[in-house]
C-alpha cells in the first residue's frame, strides 16, 4: 500500500518569499512606512512587536531574535525621526518588542519540538504501515496488481482498511478487508486478519476453509465487539475466479471492450467476528471467469459511502468507466480518486483502500 502523503512543496521552500523572515520584515516595514507617513500622533511604535510574533509561527528562535533586533532598531530610528526620543511611549514600545520576543522564542521552541515529534510519529506510523501491509508486487501470476490507500486525515498513515494478495499454486488469492472502528485497536485487528490470511491462504483447500481460519483468528485474538468486513477472491491462472463475501462492498468487473461495468451477484455472509454470534449459515462462493484484459476493482466502503452535498452515495457502478480509458492501472486509480473528490467536493470523510487487478495471463506466460 502506498499511502497518499501531502508533503511540502520543496520548490516553494527554495524561493526567497517563502523564507520565515520575509513576513515579519514586511510587516515591520509596513508599520515603519505608516509611522513615517502618518506621523507620531497615531502611536504606531508598539506595533513593531508584530515582527517577533510573526517570526514564531515559522522561524527558529534565532529568526525571532533577529526580528526583535530589527524591531528595536526601527523603534529607535523612528523615535529620533518623530522627535519623541526619551518619551515614555518609546520605552513602552521597546519593552513591548522585548517581551514579545521572549514569548515568541518560547513559542518557537515549543513549535519546533512539536514538529519534530510529529515527524517521528509519522515515521513510526509509516514503518508500521509497511510492516503491516508491505507494497504488493506489480504482478502475481496472471494479475497486474495496483493498490491505493487514502486516509481521511492528512496526518494518518495507518488504519483498518487493508488488502493483500498471495501467490498460490495455480493462481492468486486476494483479501480486501475493513476493520470496524478506528485507532490502534483497528490496526491491531487488521494485523490479525492479514496474518491469518497470509499463513492460511497458500494451503487452504478452498475459500470457505480460508475464511473459517480468518474467522477463528478474529474471534480468538481481537476484542469481542470487533468485526471485520472482507472479500476473498481466488483467481486461477486460466481466469476461473471464486469470490466469497463477508459483508463487504461488491467488486466491480470491467470487461475488456465493454463500456458497461458489471457488479457480480454475491451472497454475503456476516462480517468476520459476527458469524458465531448470529448463527448465520456458511457463506456461499460465487464463481465467474476473467478474460484477457478484464479489470476487477476491489474497494472498501470509504469509497462506496462517499457522499455529495445532498448526502447521496458515490455511484461506483455508474462512475467506474473512468477506469477503462487509461491503459496504466495507476493512472486509472488516480482518475477514480479525482472523480470521487469532484463528486464529494470535499474529499473522502473515511479511509478507503482500492485494489485494481488486471487479468493478463499472456503477459505472465511471456515473462
BALOBA-1460 file (C-alpha; in Angstrom, 3 decimals):
// residues 367
<rec num="1" residu="x" x="0.000" y="0.000" z="0.000"/>
<rec num="2" residu="x" x="1.260" y="3.436" z="-0.853"/>
<rec num="3" residu="x" x="-0.449" y="5.990" z="1.295"/>
<rec num="4" residu="x" x="-1.011" y="9.381" z="-0.108"/>
<rec num="5" residu="x" x="1.177" y="11.898" z="1.677"/>
<rec num="6" residu="x" x="0.638" y="15.611" z="1.444"/>
<rec num="7" residu="x" x="4.212" y="16.787" z="1.783"/>
<rec num="8" residu="x" x="5.576" y="20.321" z="1.445"/>
<rec num="9" residu="x" x="6.410" y="21.790" z="-1.914"/>
<rec num="10" residu="x" x="10.204" y="21.735" z="-1.914"/>
<rec num="11" residu="x" x="10.427" y="24.106" z="-4.854"/>
<rec num="12" residu="x" x="8.418" y="26.709" z="-2.942"/>
<rec num="13" residu="x" x="10.714" y="26.272" z="0.061"/>
<rec num="14" residu="x" x="13.663" y="27.469" z="-2.030"/>
<rec num="15" residu="x" x="12.045" y="30.750" z="-3.041"/>
<rec num="16" residu="x" x="13.032" y="33.829" z="-1.117"/>
<rec num="17" residu="x" x="9.455" y="34.915" z="-0.399"/>
<rec num="18" residu="x" x="8.787" y="31.652" z="1.398"/>
<rec num="19" residu="x" x="11.560" y="32.240" z="3.937"/>
<rec num="20" residu="x" x="10.371" y="32.611" z="7.559"/>
<rec num="21" residu="x" x="11.882" y="36.099" z="7.938"/>
<rec num="22" residu="x" x="10.054" y="37.631" z="4.958"/>
<rec num="23" residu="x" x="6.645" y="38.139" z="6.600"/>
<rec num="24" residu="x" x="7.988" y="39.664" z="9.854"/>
<rec num="25" residu="x" x="10.238" y="42.062" z="7.926"/>
<rec num="26" residu="x" x="7.422" y="43.021" z="5.556"/>
<rec num="27" residu="x" x="5.055" y="43.670" z="8.463"/>
<rec num="28" residu="x" x="7.549" y="45.858" z="10.286"/>
<rec num="29" residu="x" x="8.364" y="47.721" z="7.071"/>
<rec num="30" residu="x" x="4.666" y="48.437" z="6.694"/>
<rec num="31" residu="x" x="4.498" y="49.758" z="10.268"/>
<rec num="32" residu="x" x="7.571" y="51.940" z="9.687"/>
<rec num="33" residu="x" x="6.078" y="53.341" z="6.476"/>
<rec num="34" residu="x" x="2.804" y="54.088" z="8.219"/>
<rec num="35" residu="x" x="4.545" y="55.882" z="11.077"/>
<rec num="36" residu="x" x="6.717" y="57.931" z="8.723"/>
<rec num="37" residu="x" x="3.790" y="58.985" z="6.550"/>
<rec num="38" residu="x" x="1.021" y="59.411" z="9.124"/>
<rec num="39" residu="x" x="3.017" y="60.949" z="11.915"/>
<rec num="40" residu="x" x="3.695" y="60.281" z="15.550"/>
<rec num="41" residu="x" x="0.202" y="61.019" z="16.819"/>
<rec num="42" residu="x" x="-1.095" y="57.586" z="15.819"/>
<rec num="43" residu="x" x="1.346" y="55.875" z="18.200"/>
<rec num="44" residu="x" x="2.376" y="53.035" z="15.894"/>
<rec num="45" residu="x" x="5.707" y="52.292" z="17.599"/>
<rec num="46" residu="x" x="4.361" y="49.421" z="19.822"/>
<rec num="47" residu="x" x="3.208" y="47.621" z="16.656"/>
<rec num="48" residu="x" x="6.803" y="46.643" z="15.887"/>
<rec num="49" residu="x" x="6.196" y="43.742" z="18.288"/>
<rec num="50" residu="x" x="4.407" y="42.112" z="15.348"/>
<rec num="51" residu="x" x="7.799" y="41.157" z="13.893"/>
<rec num="52" residu="x" x="8.932" y="38.615" z="16.508"/>
<rec num="53" residu="x" x="5.336" y="37.474" z="16.971"/>
<rec num="54" residu="x" x="5.035" y="36.521" z="13.307"/>
<rec num="55" residu="x" x="8.518" y="35.006" z="13.262"/>
<rec num="56" residu="x" x="7.485" y="32.480" z="15.916"/>
<rec num="57" residu="x" x="4.978" y="30.935" z="13.504"/>
<rec num="58" residu="x" x="7.605" y="29.516" z="11.138"/>
<rec num="59" residu="x" x="11.054" y="30.606" z="12.253"/>
<rec num="60" residu="x" x="13.620" y="29.458" z="14.768"/>
<rec num="61" residu="x" x="14.449" y="31.381" z="17.963"/>
<rec num="62" residu="x" x="17.297" y="32.972" z="16.010"/>
<rec num="63" residu="x" x="14.788" y="34.297" z="13.469"/>
<rec num="64" residu="x" x="12.636" y="35.603" z="16.329"/>
<rec num="65" residu="x" x="15.566" y="37.391" z="17.955"/>
<rec num="66" residu="x" x="16.677" y="38.825" z="14.618"/>
<rec num="67" residu="x" x="13.173" y="40.175" z="14.025"/>
<rec num="68" residu="x" x="13.137" y="41.628" z="17.542"/>
<rec num="69" residu="x" x="16.511" y="43.315" z="16.996"/>
<rec num="70" residu="x" x="15.263" y="44.852" z="13.771"/>
<rec num="71" residu="x" x="12.108" y="45.999" z="15.545"/>
<rec num="72" residu="x" x="14.107" y="47.664" z="18.345"/>
<rec num="73" residu="x" x="16.335" y="49.470" z="15.835"/>
<rec num="74" residu="x" x="13.308" y="50.723" z="13.892"/>
<rec num="75" residu="x" x="11.676" y="51.967" z="17.108"/>
<rec num="76" residu="x" x="14.788" y="53.940" z="17.997"/>
<rec num="77" residu="x" x="15.229" y="55.351" z="14.495"/>
<rec num="78" residu="x" x="11.612" y="56.446" z="14.234"/>
<rec num="79" residu="x" x="11.736" y="57.897" z="17.736"/>
<rec num="80" residu="x" x="14.528" y="60.176" z="16.573"/>
<rec num="81" residu="x" x="12.762" y="60.887" z="13.280"/>
<rec num="82" residu="x" x="9.481" y="61.730" z="15.046"/>
<rec num="83" residu="x" x="11.203" y="63.787" z="17.694"/>
<rec num="84" residu="x" x="9.905" y="61.726" z="20.594"/>
<rec num="85" residu="x" x="13.255" y="60.448" z="21.827"/>
<rec num="86" residu="x" x="13.119" y="59.992" z="25.597"/>
<rec num="87" residu="x" x="9.306" y="59.898" z="25.760"/>
<rec num="88" residu="x" x="7.515" y="57.206" z="27.712"/>
<rec num="89" residu="x" x="5.880" y="55.874" z="24.572"/>
<rec num="90" residu="x" x="9.304" y="54.916" z="23.217"/>
<rec num="91" residu="x" x="10.139" y="52.989" z="26.396"/>
<rec num="92" residu="x" x="6.764" y="51.252" z="26.221"/>
<rec num="93" residu="x" x="7.356" y="50.293" z="22.596"/>
<rec num="94" residu="x" x="10.859" y="48.951" z="23.318"/>
<rec num="95" residu="x" x="9.588" y="46.973" z="26.301"/>
<rec num="96" residu="x" x="6.710" y="45.561" z="24.234"/>
<rec num="97" residu="x" x="9.032" y="44.370" z="21.474"/>
<rec num="98" residu="x" x="11.418" y="42.796" z="24.008"/>
<rec num="99" residu="x" x="8.703" y="40.993" z="25.971"/>
<rec num="100" residu="x" x="7.012" y="39.805" z="22.797"/>
<rec num="101" residu="x" x="10.352" y="38.458" z="21.593"/>
<rec num="102" residu="x" x="10.793" y="36.427" z="24.792"/>
<rec num="103" residu="x" x="7.314" y="34.968" z="24.498"/>
<rec num="104" residu="x" x="7.817" y="34.318" z="20.762"/>
<rec num="105" residu="x" x="11.075" y="32.462" z="21.451"/>
<rec num="106" residu="x" x="9.240" y="30.137" z="23.822"/>
<rec num="107" residu="x" x="6.512" y="29.584" z="21.228"/>
<rec num="108" residu="x" x="9.109" y="28.893" z="18.529"/>
<rec num="109" residu="x" x="10.934" y="26.338" z="20.679"/>
<rec num="110" residu="x" x="7.657" y="24.589" z="21.590"/>
<rec num="111" residu="x" x="6.560" y="24.568" z="17.935"/>
<rec num="112" residu="x" x="9.844" y="23.100" z="16.719"/>
<rec num="113" residu="x" x="9.698" y="20.394" z="19.408"/>
<rec num="114" residu="x" x="6.130" y="19.515" z="18.413"/>
<rec num="115" residu="x" x="7.074" y="19.400" z="14.731"/>
<rec num="116" residu="x" x="9.943" y="17.032" z="15.452"/>
<rec num="117" residu="x" x="7.682" y="14.773" z="17.487"/>
<rec num="118" residu="x" x="5.153" y="14.776" z="14.653"/>
<rec num="119" residu="x" x="7.853" y="13.812" z="12.160"/>
<rec num="120" residu="x" x="8.898" y="10.947" z="14.452"/>
<rec num="121" residu="x" x="5.301" y="9.791" z="14.847"/>
<rec num="122" residu="x" x="4.766" y="9.857" z="11.093"/>
<rec num="123" residu="x" x="7.965" y="7.893" z="10.514"/>
<rec num="124" residu="x" x="6.932" y="5.250" z="13.051"/>
<rec num="125" residu="x" x="3.421" y="5.083" z="11.619"/>
<rec num="126" residu="x" x="4.750" y="4.674" z="8.086"/>
<rec num="127" residu="x" x="7.068" y="1.899" z="9.262"/>
<rec num="128" residu="x" x="4.159" y="0.171" z="10.990"/>
<rec num="129" residu="x" x="2.103" y="0.505" z="7.824"/>
<rec num="130" residu="x" x="4.847" y="-1.013" z="5.670"/>
<rec num="131" residu="x" x="5.276" y="-3.888" z="8.114"/>
<rec num="132" residu="x" x="1.535" y="-4.407" z="8.407"/>
<rec num="133" residu="x" x="0.933" y="-4.308" z="4.692"/>
<rec num="134" residu="x" x="4.073" y="-4.147" z="2.541"/>
<rec num="135" residu="x" x="3.671" y="-2.924" z="-1.037"/>
<rec num="136" residu="x" x="2.304" y="-5.543" z="-3.375"/>
<rec num="137" residu="x" x="4.453" y="-6.791" z="-6.242"/>
<rec num="138" residu="x" x="3.354" y="-5.294" z="-9.571"/>
<rec num="139" residu="x" x="2.499" y="-8.778" z="-10.826"/>
<rec num="140" residu="x" x="1.396" y="-12.024" z="-9.246"/>
<rec num="141" residu="x" x="0.722" y="-14.865" z="-11.653"/>
<rec num="142" residu="x" x="-1.824" y="-13.719" z="-14.248"/>
<rec num="143" residu="x" x="-2.637" y="-10.460" z="-12.419"/>
<rec num="144" residu="x" x="-1.174" y="-6.984" z="-12.577"/>
<rec num="145" residu="x" x="-1.864" y="-5.503" z="-9.143"/>
<rec num="146" residu="x" x="-2.211" y="-1.799" z="-8.342"/>
<rec num="147" residu="x" x="-3.172" y="-0.654" z="-4.856"/>
<rec num="148" residu="x" x="-4.143" y="2.709" z="-3.451"/>
<rec num="149" residu="x" x="-4.797" y="3.752" z="0.124"/>
<rec num="150" residu="x" x="-6.082" y="7.162" z="1.142"/>
<rec num="151" residu="x" x="-6.755" y="8.355" z="4.644"/>
<rec num="152" residu="x" x="-9.487" y="10.820" z="5.527"/>
<rec num="153" residu="x" x="-6.885" y="12.538" z="7.733"/>
<rec num="154" residu="x" x="-3.804" y="14.038" z="6.132"/>
<rec num="155" residu="x" x="-1.552" y="13.056" z="9.028"/>
<rec num="156" residu="x" x="-2.755" y="9.459" z="9.236"/>
<rec num="157" residu="x" x="-0.619" y="6.611" z="7.886"/>
<rec num="158" residu="x" x="-2.240" y="3.523" z="9.336"/>
<rec num="159" residu="x" x="-5.786" y="2.301" z="9.534"/>
<rec num="160" residu="x" x="-8.131" y="-0.664" z="9.368"/>
<rec num="161" residu="x" x="-8.626" y="-0.727" z="5.572"/>
<rec num="162" residu="x" x="-6.277" y="-3.354" z="4.140"/>
<rec num="163" residu="x" x="-5.658" y="-5.529" z="1.117"/>
<rec num="164" residu="x" x="-3.274" y="-8.367" z="0.360"/>
<rec num="165" residu="x" x="-2.576" y="-10.880" z="-2.387"/>
<rec num="166" residu="x" x="-0.700" y="-14.168" z="-2.167"/>
<rec num="167" residu="x" x="0.563" y="-16.364" z="-4.978"/>
<rec num="168" residu="x" x="-0.667" y="-19.942" z="-4.596"/>
<rec num="169" residu="x" x="-0.228" y="-22.971" z="-6.843"/>
<rec num="170" residu="x" x="-2.224" y="-22.309" z="-9.997"/>
<rec num="171" residu="x" x="-3.438" y="-18.835" z="-9.101"/>
<rec num="172" residu="x" x="-3.636" y="-15.882" z="-6.740"/>
<rec num="173" residu="x" x="-5.666" y="-15.401" z="-3.574"/>
<rec num="174" residu="x" x="-6.771" y="-11.921" z="-2.585"/>
<rec num="175" residu="x" x="-8.086" y="-10.337" z="0.597"/>
<rec num="176" residu="x" x="-9.676" y="-6.894" z="0.917"/>
<rec num="177" residu="x" x="-10.918" y="-6.052" z="4.407"/>
<rec num="178" residu="x" x="-12.202" y="-3.188" z="6.526"/>
<rec num="179" residu="x" x="-11.962" y="-3.354" z="10.304"/>
<rec num="180" residu="x" x="-14.772" y="-1.723" z="12.245"/>
<rec num="181" residu="x" x="-13.619" y="1.266" z="14.257"/>
<rec num="182" residu="x" x="-10.530" y="3.455" z="14.306"/>
<rec num="183" residu="x" x="-7.254" y="3.814" z="16.139"/>
<rec num="184" residu="x" x="-4.747" y="1.296" z="17.410"/>
<rec num="185" residu="x" x="-7.367" y="-1.374" z="18.125"/>
<rec num="186" residu="x" x="-8.432" y="-1.306" z="14.469"/>
<rec num="187" residu="x" x="-4.802" y="-1.540" z="13.357"/>
<rec num="188" residu="x" x="-4.263" y="-4.485" z="15.714"/>
<rec num="189" residu="x" x="-7.321" y="-6.287" z="14.340"/>
<rec num="190" residu="x" x="-6.163" y="-5.597" z="10.784"/>
<rec num="191" residu="x" x="-2.820" y="-7.205" z="11.632"/>
<rec num="192" residu="x" x="-4.642" y="-10.273" z="12.937"/>
<rec num="193" residu="x" x="-6.662" y="-10.606" z="9.724"/>
<rec num="194" residu="x" x="-3.650" y="-10.118" z="7.451"/>
<rec num="195" residu="x" x="-1.519" y="-12.579" z="9.398"/>
<rec num="196" residu="x" x="-4.227" y="-15.221" z="9.344"/>
<rec num="197" residu="x" x="-4.712" y="-14.723" z="5.613"/>
<rec num="198" residu="x" x="-1.006" y="-14.897" z="4.783"/>
<rec num="199" residu="x" x="-0.476" y="-18.013" z="6.901"/>
<rec num="200" residu="x" x="-3.540" y="-19.873" z="5.643"/>
<rec num="201" residu="x" x="-4.016" y="-18.804" z="2.006"/>
<rec num="202" residu="x" x="-1.250" y="-20.959" z="0.450"/>
<rec num="203" residu="x" x="-2.517" y="-24.214" z="1.983"/>
<rec num="204" residu="x" x="-6.277" y="-23.788" z="2.379"/>
<rec num="205" residu="x" x="-8.141" y="-26.157" z="0.007"/>
<rec num="206" residu="x" x="-10.781" y="-23.529" z="-0.817"/>
<rec num="207" residu="x" x="-12.048" y="-20.083" z="0.169"/>
<rec num="208" residu="x" x="-14.572" y="-21.275" z="2.786"/>
<rec num="209" residu="x" x="-11.737" y="-23.079" z="4.611"/>
<rec num="210" residu="x" x="-9.597" y="-19.958" z="4.379"/>
<rec num="211" residu="x" x="-12.462" y="-17.796" z="5.662"/>
<rec num="212" residu="x" x="-13.002" y="-20.151" z="8.598"/>
<rec num="213" residu="x" x="-9.379" y="-19.711" z="9.682"/>
<rec num="214" residu="x" x="-9.608" y="-15.929" z="9.437"/>
<rec num="215" residu="x" x="-12.870" y="-16.013" z="11.390"/>
<rec num="216" residu="x" x="-11.264" y="-18.082" z="14.128"/>
<rec num="217" residu="x" x="-8.322" y="-15.679" z="14.375"/>
<rec num="218" residu="x" x="-10.630" y="-12.666" z="14.666"/>
<rec num="219" residu="x" x="-12.688" y="-14.329" z="17.418"/>
<rec num="220" residu="x" x="-9.657" y="-15.501" z="19.389"/>
<rec num="221" residu="x" x="-7.294" y="-12.554" z="19.003"/>
<rec num="222" residu="x" x="-9.480" y="-9.443" z="18.979"/>
<rec num="223" residu="x" x="-11.949" y="-7.907" z="21.396"/>
<rec num="224" residu="x" x="-15.445" y="-9.339" z="21.379"/>
<rec num="225" residu="x" x="-17.095" y="-6.239" z="19.893"/>
<rec num="226" residu="x" x="-14.734" y="-6.016" z="16.915"/>
<rec num="227" residu="x" x="-15.849" y="-7.171" z="13.463"/>
<rec num="228" residu="x" x="-14.295" y="-7.098" z="10.011"/>
<rec num="229" residu="x" x="-15.959" y="-6.924" z="6.618"/>
<rec num="230" residu="x" x="-13.937" y="-8.761" z="3.990"/>
<rec num="231" residu="x" x="-13.953" y="-10.045" z="0.449"/>
<rec num="232" residu="x" x="-11.889" y="-13.071" z="-0.518"/>
<rec num="233" residu="x" x="-11.031" y="-13.965" z="-4.112"/>
<rec num="234" residu="x" x="-9.318" y="-16.918" z="-5.742"/>
<rec num="235" residu="x" x="-8.198" y="-16.148" z="-9.308"/>
<rec num="236" residu="x" x="-6.888" y="-19.131" z="-11.253"/>
<rec num="237" residu="x" x="-4.295" y="-18.794" z="-13.995"/>
<rec num="238" residu="x" x="-6.941" y="-19.721" z="-16.588"/>
<rec num="239" residu="x" x="-9.322" y="-16.964" z="-15.376"/>
<rec num="240" residu="x" x="-11.663" y="-19.070" z="-13.266"/>
<rec num="241" residu="x" x="-12.440" y="-16.901" z="-10.248"/>
<rec num="242" residu="x" x="-14.263" y="-17.512" z="-6.973"/>
<rec num="243" residu="x" x="-15.465" y="-14.694" z="-4.721"/>
<rec num="244" residu="x" x="-16.502" y="-15.011" z="-1.084"/>
<rec num="245" residu="x" x="-18.206" y="-12.034" z="0.538"/>
<rec num="246" residu="x" x="-18.297" y="-11.356" z="4.288"/>
<rec num="247" residu="x" x="-20.385" y="-8.203" z="4.387"/>
<rec num="248" residu="x" x="-18.041" y="-6.243" z="2.119"/>
<rec num="249" residu="x" x="-18.769" y="-3.952" z="-0.870"/>
<rec num="250" residu="x" x="-19.151" y="-5.883" z="-4.107"/>
<rec num="251" residu="x" x="-16.224" y="-5.621" z="-6.564"/>
<rec num="252" residu="x" x="-16.649" y="-4.028" z="-9.975"/>
<rec num="253" residu="x" x="-15.824" y="-6.068" z="-13.070"/>
<rec num="254" residu="x" x="-14.807" y="-4.171" z="-16.189"/>
<rec num="255" residu="x" x="-14.812" y="-6.403" z="-19.241"/>
<rec num="256" residu="x" x="-12.285" y="-5.661" z="-21.955"/>
<rec num="257" residu="x" x="-14.016" y="-3.879" z="-24.828"/>
<rec num="258" residu="x" x="-17.298" y="-3.404" z="-22.963"/>
<rec num="259" residu="x" x="-18.244" y="0.109" z="-21.749"/>
<rec num="260" residu="x" x="-20.638" y="-1.042" z="-19.030"/>
<rec num="261" residu="x" x="-19.168" y="-2.329" z="-15.756"/>
<rec num="262" residu="x" x="-20.639" y="-5.393" z="-14.071"/>
<rec num="263" residu="x" x="-21.383" y="-5.999" z="-10.403"/>
<rec num="264" residu="x" x="-21.162" y="-9.718" z="-9.607"/>
<rec num="265" residu="x" x="-24.152" y="-11.020" z="-7.687"/>
<rec num="266" residu="x" x="-22.766" y="-12.285" z="-4.393"/>
<rec num="267" residu="x" x="-24.404" y="-13.980" z="-1.427"/>
<rec num="268" residu="x" x="-22.909" y="-12.092" z="1.526"/>
<rec num="269" residu="x" x="-22.268" y="-13.687" z="4.872"/>
<rec num="270" residu="x" x="-21.896" y="-11.725" z="8.130"/>
<rec num="271" residu="x" x="-18.568" y="-9.983" z="8.710"/>
<rec num="272" residu="x" x="-15.789" y="-11.834" z="10.467"/>
<rec num="273" residu="x" x="-16.364" y="-11.724" z="14.198"/>
<rec num="274" residu="x" x="-20.163" y="-11.855" z="13.924"/>
<rec num="275" residu="x" x="-20.853" y="-15.201" z="12.283"/>
<rec num="276" residu="x" x="-20.777" y="-17.138" z="15.536"/>
<rec num="277" residu="x" x="-22.992" y="-14.559" z="17.245"/>
<rec num="278" residu="x" x="-25.672" y="-14.500" z="14.583"/>
<rec num="279" residu="x" x="-25.735" y="-18.229" z="13.849"/>
<rec num="280" residu="x" x="-25.767" y="-17.418" z="10.140"/>
<rec num="281" residu="x" x="-25.257" y="-20.196" z="7.563"/>
<rec num="282" residu="x" x="-21.874" y="-20.694" z="5.959"/>
<rec num="283" residu="x" x="-21.082" y="-18.245" z="3.137"/>
<rec num="284" residu="x" x="-21.659" y="-19.414" z="-0.414"/>
<rec num="285" residu="x" x="-18.947" y="-18.678" z="-3.007"/>
<rec num="286" residu="x" x="-19.712" y="-17.017" z="-6.338"/>
<rec num="287" residu="x" x="-17.920" y="-18.128" z="-9.500"/>
<rec num="288" residu="x" x="-17.082" y="-16.089" z="-12.604"/>
<rec num="289" residu="x" x="-14.499" y="-16.156" z="-15.372"/>
<rec num="290" residu="x" x="-11.997" y="-13.448" z="-16.246"/>
<rec num="291" residu="x" x="-10.764" y="-12.924" z="-19.789"/>
<rec num="292" residu="x" x="-7.652" y="-11.290" z="-21.164"/>
<rec num="293" residu="x" x="-7.724" y="-7.538" z="-20.427"/>
<rec num="294" residu="x" x="-10.503" y="-7.656" z="-17.817"/>
<rec num="295" residu="x" x="-10.177" y="-5.422" z="-14.769"/>
<rec num="296" residu="x" x="-11.511" y="-6.251" z="-11.332"/>
<rec num="297" residu="x" x="-11.737" y="-3.435" z="-8.798"/>
<rec num="298" residu="x" x="-11.915" y="-4.180" z="-5.070"/>
<rec num="299" residu="x" x="-12.622" y="-1.364" z="-2.621"/>
<rec num="300" residu="x" x="-13.658" y="-0.603" z="0.938"/>
<rec num="301" residu="x" x="-16.713" y="1.354" z="1.997"/>
<rec num="302" residu="x" x="-14.736" y="4.581" z="2.284"/>
<rec num="303" residu="x" x="-15.241" y="4.791" z="-1.480"/>
<rec num="304" residu="x" x="-18.776" y="3.473" z="-1.841"/>
<rec num="305" residu="x" x="-20.080" y="5.560" z="1.079"/>
<rec num="306" residu="x" x="-18.541" y="8.866" z="-0.022"/>
<rec num="307" residu="x" x="-21.374" y="11.408" z="-0.244"/>
<rec num="308" residu="x" x="-22.091" y="14.532" z="-2.235"/>
<rec num="309" residu="x" x="-23.548" y="17.768" z="-0.840"/>
<rec num="310" residu="x" x="-27.047" y="16.256" z="-0.815"/>
<rec num="311" residu="x" x="-25.995" y="13.106" z="1.034"/>
<rec num="312" residu="x" x="-26.166" y="10.761" z="-1.970"/>
<rec num="313" residu="x" x="-23.634" y="7.926" z="-2.027"/>
<rec num="314" residu="x" x="-20.969" y="7.806" z="-4.701"/>
<rec num="315" residu="x" x="-22.423" y="5.707" z="-7.587"/>
<rec num="316" residu="x" x="-19.428" y="3.467" z="-8.158"/>
<rec num="317" residu="x" x="-21.061" y="1.285" z="-10.783"/>
<rec num="318" residu="x" x="-22.075" y="4.311" z="-12.845"/>
<rec num="319" residu="x" x="-18.729" y="6.097" z="-12.495"/>
<rec num="320" residu="x" x="-16.458" y="3.035" z="-12.827"/>
<rec num="321" residu="x" x="-15.976" y="3.521" z="-16.608"/>
<rec num="322" residu="x" x="-13.374" y="6.174" z="-15.718"/>
<rec num="323" residu="x" x="-11.124" y="3.172" z="-15.049"/>
<rec num="324" residu="x" x="-11.330" y="1.977" z="-18.641"/>
<rec num="325" residu="x" x="-9.682" y="4.828" z="-20.522"/>
<rec num="326" residu="x" x="-6.186" y="4.978" z="-19.010"/>
<rec num="327" residu="x" x="-4.104" y="1.965" z="-20.074"/>
<rec num="328" residu="x" x="-1.946" y="2.397" z="-16.986"/>
<rec num="329" residu="x" x="-3.669" y="0.961" z="-13.874"/>
<rec num="330" residu="x" x="-2.065" y="3.556" z="-11.605"/>
<rec num="331" residu="x" x="-3.442" y="6.372" z="-13.761"/>
<rec num="332" residu="x" x="-6.826" y="4.663" z="-13.720"/>
<rec num="333" residu="x" x="-6.929" y="4.690" z="-9.912"/>
<rec num="334" residu="x" x="-5.766" y="8.306" z="-9.843"/>
<rec num="335" residu="x" x="-8.593" y="9.219" z="-12.185"/>
<rec num="336" residu="x" x="-11.083" y="7.387" z="-9.981"/>
<rec num="337" residu="x" x="-9.778" y="9.211" z="-6.892"/>
<rec num="338" residu="x" x="-10.127" y="12.537" z="-8.685"/>
<rec num="339" residu="x" x="-13.671" y="11.656" z="-9.721"/>
<rec num="340" residu="x" x="-14.605" y="10.880" z="-6.108"/>
<rec num="341" residu="x" x="-13.207" y="14.228" z="-4.991"/>
<rec num="342" residu="x" x="-15.176" y="16.016" z="-7.700"/>
<rec num="343" residu="x" x="-18.316" y="14.183" z="-6.616"/>
<rec num="344" residu="x" x="-17.976" y="14.906" z="-2.907"/>
<rec num="345" residu="x" x="-16.471" y="18.372" z="-3.263"/>
<rec num="346" residu="x" x="-14.501" y="17.951" z="-0.026"/>
<rec num="347" residu="x" x="-12.664" y="14.677" z="-0.474"/>
<rec num="348" residu="x" x="-13.293" y="11.448" z="1.478"/>
<rec num="349" residu="x" x="-14.549" y="11.529" z="5.056"/>
<rec num="350" residu="x" x="-13.415" y="7.960" z="5.731"/>
<rec num="351" residu="x" x="-10.357" y="5.853" z="4.976"/>
<rec num="352" residu="x" x="-10.516" y="3.921" z="1.721"/>
<rec num="353" residu="x" x="-8.449" y="1.211" z="0.067"/>
<rec num="354" residu="x" x="-8.554" y="0.277" z="-3.612"/>
<rec num="355" residu="x" x="-7.058" y="-2.744" z="-5.352"/>
<rec num="356" residu="x" x="-7.195" y="-2.923" z="-9.144"/>
<rec num="357" residu="x" x="-6.449" y="-6.294" z="-10.723"/>
<rec num="358" residu="x" x="-5.711" y="-6.513" z="-14.454"/>
<rec num="359" residu="x" x="-6.004" y="-10.041" z="-15.810"/>
<rec num="360" residu="x" x="-3.028" y="-10.506" z="-18.188"/>
<rec num="361" residu="x" x="-2.236" y="-14.236" z="-18.459"/>
<rec num="362" residu="x" x="-0.464" y="-13.902" z="-21.830"/>
<rec num="363" residu="x" x="1.983" y="-11.338" z="-20.499"/>
<rec num="364" residu="x" x="2.604" y="-13.557" z="-17.469"/>
<rec num="365" residu="x" x="3.297" y="-16.535" z="-19.721"/>
<rec num="366" residu="x" x="5.643" y="-14.451" z="-21.914"/>
<rec num="367" residu="x" x="7.551" y="-13.242" z="-18.855"/>
